[in-house]
């Protein structure tokens, strides 16, 4: 496995081309799973694990890696299956989500494949509501399931989803009630998190699960004689999504005469490798790393003030 993730940061040339690279791995059986290489820092043989009292059941222990301590979660256990056996012969995929690092215990790691997001599809409708997949695809005739890591983390290490009283009070004075935002994210957990935050300050949300659905919704608004640039405060879009990723979604908006002025906030857990050049390349207005409820509300509040011209008014008063 040495060198399998060399030069991960050089893979940013995929940005805006609706492409991604998946690291393929296995758990307890023959099923192949995938995770976006952008989220992966390193892959290594499982180091010795130390048990910690009161830990979440999916956390098999902590490991000392490169001078730091990292929680190691059993991915097989996290998706509702039995714990992986023979841990010392397993591998750990070290990832970065929402600005923090975590390790996932897996049986084995296969290889990296370069794919187009259009070849990656939402889970089958018959999968139910409690599955741990964000998408599925096919590699060399084999089904590959892409795990909803954000759902795992929300259950194993939940983040604060409450807007602070100070920000909520400020938002309520800025006429956010009944404003409308479009939320586009392939993770059902992430969609619900954003929806809950927005609705807590009176903002109405429309939820779509990928860039293709989001673009179709905007085009349908135009067909109905509505102006999305006036109807919507902004689009809050994830980056990693099946069918059409957030970069391509943003680029499509910018290339459409009637949509090109729509405010787009890219809201992603890809903070570890994301840089300002990527935002500029596809023409997004702002990037915000997941998941900070106060910052999310502030972004919407600032945009409402801008739309109302109050920023200019306040500047003149100063």
Beta strands, then each sheet from edge to edge (+ up, - down):
strand 1: 19-26
strand 2: 32-36
strand 3: 40-45
strand 4: 59-65
strand 5: 68-74
strand 6: 91-97
strand 7: 100-106
strand 8: 108-116
strand 9: 133-139
strand 10: 142-147
strand 11: 180-184
strand 12: 204-208
strand 13: 234-237
strand 14: 264-268
strand 15: 286-289
sheet 1: 8+ 1- 2+ 10+ 9-
sheet 2: 3+ 6- 7+ 5+ 4-
sheet 3: 12+ 11+ 13+ 14+ 15+
end
